[in-house]
């Protein structure tokens, strides 16, 4: 479906274009519907791109500057895709809206008008589309990105850790999924486990360093640290535990016993608040740490 480039492509970056769309809705309702559908598709694609970027769990080398350039590239890719005909979603939405408009005006089922039957849209999506088509002169908020599904190989990681996270999560006043999400981010979903030279597992799921006050066993390994926003590799000493439960218990003890992390406590299932509080407390040097942690934790909460 070819769509004119006046309002449909401008709205993604220019909210004032809704006024032009409102005028078009009065003079040419059918064309306005098609532009609305095209714009809705652009918004959805942008949200999908943002969701994929925010859940880039393995991007240790990312920087804030790289994130900015990626965002600009994503916007250009979405615009080019929509201008080139899109994914087909806009055409389906346009037909759906036209069918809804006919039902509203004539109370006649869409099938009797000769339209092909289409699957019903979710209530929230239908409401957003109606707000656009009414052309009230106000922009409709973009839908929240859909949670990213957790691959089956990572489900086993979650299932293994959740039973051990419960007691520690209760002590900290947060949902156990936040702790499992933190462990997933730090350990690469278990793929970057810290092991002793003889192959023994350290069970250090949270990347907690040994430090001078640590009296338990430790293990040295290569890790990534950020200095002035730039990633560098260096060897650090990390704590080693006899079991998964011991790792969660020590993690809870660290957070509840440190003044730096008090704002992370009692956050319930607020993944964003928990992640930001940990970053502000200095848990990690990665400038994008809170965004990454919140993305992982939210994917677990949405399971």
N, C-alpha and C positions, 0 to 999 in steps of 0.2 A: 504493500500500500504506500503510495507516494503521498507525502504530506508537505504542504507549503511551509517555508522556513521562517515565517514571520513571528508568530507568537509561540509556537510549539517548542522551538529550540531556545528561544530567549528566556522562557520562564524558569528554566533550571538555574540560571544565573542572575535573572532580573525579576524580582517579585512584582515590580510595577507592570509587567506584561499582562497581569490578570485583568487590568482595566481594558486593554485592547481586546483581550479574549471575551470580556463581558460585552463589549460593543459588537464583536463578531457573532456572539450567541444570539443577539437580537436580529441581526441582518442576515445571517446565514447559519442557522442552527446545526445543520448537518456537518458543515466544515468545522464549526467550533467543536463538535463532538469528536471529530477525527483528530483535531489538534490536542484536545484534552487527553485522548487515549494515547497519543504519541508522547505527550509530556509525562503522563503517568508511567509509561514504560521507561522513559529516561530516568525518572526518580527511582523506580524500582531497580534498574540496572546500576545506578550510582550506589544505592544502598547495598546491593549485592557485592559490588566491588569493595566498598568500605568494610563490609562484614568479613570478606575474605582476607583483607589486609590486617584487620584488627585481630584475626585469629591465626596470624602467621607465627605459630608456636615455636618454630625452630629458627627464627630470624635473629640470632644473637648479634649479628654484625650490623643490624639496622641502626640508623641514626635519625634524629629529628629532621635533619636536612633531607635525607633520602626519602623520608615519609612525605615531606612536602612535594618533592618532585614526582613521587609516585602518584600522589593525589591529583596533581596537574595532568599527568599522563592518563590516569584513569578517566578524568573528565573529558579529555580529548577523544579517548577511545569510545566512550559512551556516545558522545555527540556524533562521531563518524558513523557509528553503528546505526543510530536512529535515523540520521540523514540518508543512509544507504538502504533504508527499507525496514530496519529493525529486526526483531526476532519473531514477529508474527503476533506477539502479545497485543500490540496496539490495535491491530485489525480485529482481533477477537473482542477486545474491550469495546471498540467502537460499535460493533454489531450488537454487543450485549446492552450497551447504553441505549442504542436506538430501539431495541426491543423493549427495554424498561420504559422509555418515553412513550412508546405506542400503547403499552399496557396502562400507563398512568392516564392517558388521554381518552382511550377507547374502551378500556377494560376487556380487551380482546387478547387471548393468549397469543404469544409470539408465533406459535406454530401455524395459526390460521392466517398469518400475514405472509406466509411463504418463506419466512426466515428459517435457517437451519437451527435445530435445537442446540443450545450451548449449555455447558455445565454452570450451575449457579455459582455466583461469586460469594466469597466469605462476607459476612455482614459488615465487618469493618471496612473491607475494600469497597463494597457497594456504597457505603455511606460516604467514603472519601470521593468516589466518582460523582455521586449526586451533588456534593458540595461544589465540585468543579463545574458541573453542567448547569447548575443554577446561576453561575456567574455572578455571585453576590459582590464581587470586587475584593475579596479577601483570599489570600493564598491558603491552601490546605497543607497541613504539616505532612511531611514525607513519612511513610510507614516505617516502623522500627524494623531493622534488619531481622530476618528469620534466624533463629538459632542454628548454628552449624552442627550437623549431625556428627556424632563421635564414631569414627571407624571401628569396626568390630574388633580389630586387634588391640585397640585402646580400651575397649569395654572391659577386657580381662584385667587391665591395670586398675581401673576404677573399682571393679568388683572385689579385687584383692585388698585394696586400701580402705574402702569405706568402713568395714567393721572395726579397723584399728583407729579410725579418725574420730569416732563418736565421742569417746571420753575426753579427748583433747579438745574437741570442738565445744563440748559442754563447759569445760573449764574457761574457755576463751569467750564464750557467748556468741559463737558464730555457727553457721550451718556447716556440717562436716564436708559438704561439697567444696567449700572454699579452701579447706585444708588439702583435700585431694587435688584440687586445681593447682594449688601452690606447689605441691609435690610433682605434679605433671610438668609444670613449667620448668622447675629446677632440674628435673631428671630427664627431660625429654621423653616423658611418658615411659620412663624406665629404661630408655635406650642409652642413657649416659650415666649409668650407675658408677659410683666411685668404688673401686676395688683395691685391695691390697696387692702388693707385688706377687704374692702367692695365689692370687685369684679369689681370695675370700671377699665376700660382700661386706661393705661398710654400713649398709642400710641408711646412709645419709641422704635422705630424700629431699631435704630442704637447703642443701648447700651451706650448712652451718660450719663456719671455720672453727678450728680448735682454740686458738688464742692462748694467752698466758694463764688464764684462770682454769682452763680445762684440765681435768685430772684423769680423764679416761683415755682410751686408745685413740690414736689418730692415724691418718694416712695422707701422704702428699700427692697432689695431682695437678695437672695443667688446667687452668681455668681462664675465663675471659673477664677482664675488668675494664671499666671505662674511666679514662682520665681526660678531663676537659672535653667530654663528649666523644672521645675516640677510643675504639676498642683496642685492647692489647692483651696478648697472652702472657701469663706468668704462673709460676708454680706456687701453690698455697697449701697449707696444712688444714685438713678437715677432720671433724669429729667422726669417730667410728662407733657403731652401736651393735649390741648382740642380737637385736631383733627389730622388726618393723615397729612393734609397740613401743620399744624403748626410744625409737626415733621420734615418734609422735609425742611421747611424754616429755622428751627434752625440748622439743619445739614449743610445746605449750608452756613449759617452765620458762623458756627464754622470753617469749612474748609477754606473759603475764608478770614477769619479774623485772622487766626493763621499762624505765620511764619513757624511752624513745618510742615504744610501740603501744602505749596506753590507748591511743585513739583508734587502734585497730580492734580493740576489744569490744564486745557487745554490739557488733555490727549486724548480727542476725544473718540474713541472706543478702545483705547489701554488698555485692561483689566489688562494686566501684569504690565504695567508702573504705572497705577493707584494703583493697589494693593501693589506693592513694595513701592511706595512713602508713602502710608498710614502706612505701617508697619515700615518703616524707621523713620517716624515722631512720632512713639510711640503710634499709635492709639490703639494697642492691645499688650498684652504680650505673646501671643501664638507664638512660634518660627515658626510655619507652617502657620501663618495667611495669608500671601501674596499668598501662593500656593492655599489655600482653597478659598480665595476670587476671585482670578483670574479664578479658575475652575468654580465657580458658575456663574460669570459674562459672561464668554465665552459661557456657555451653553445657556444663555439668548440671547446673540448676534447672536447665530447660529439658533435661532428658525425659 
